């Protein structure tokens, strides 16, 4: 999921620059976690996951037609 800090920053900047809204916020949250269980001094189970969440918030101050 996480491709490196520079790649992620370029992606977020591109998202914000392409937005036509008056204000745009992009937030990328990533998480890497793993768990290893042992039984009789040997690895019994290993679980790993990577998660990513992209949150976009946009504000448009244009008035809608009445």
C-alpha positions, 0 to 999 in steps of 0.5 A: 500500500505505502509506496514511499513518502515522495510518491504519496506526496506527489499523488496528494499534490496532484489530487489537490491541483486537479480539483476545481473546488475553492478549497481542497484538502487531501489526507492519506492515512496508511497502516502496516500491522502484523502479528506472529503467534508461536506454539512450542517455540515455532511460528504457528501463525503469521498475519500481516495487513496493509491498509490505506484510507484517502480522505478528500474534503472540498469546499465550493463557495459558488452560489447555486442559481435561485 
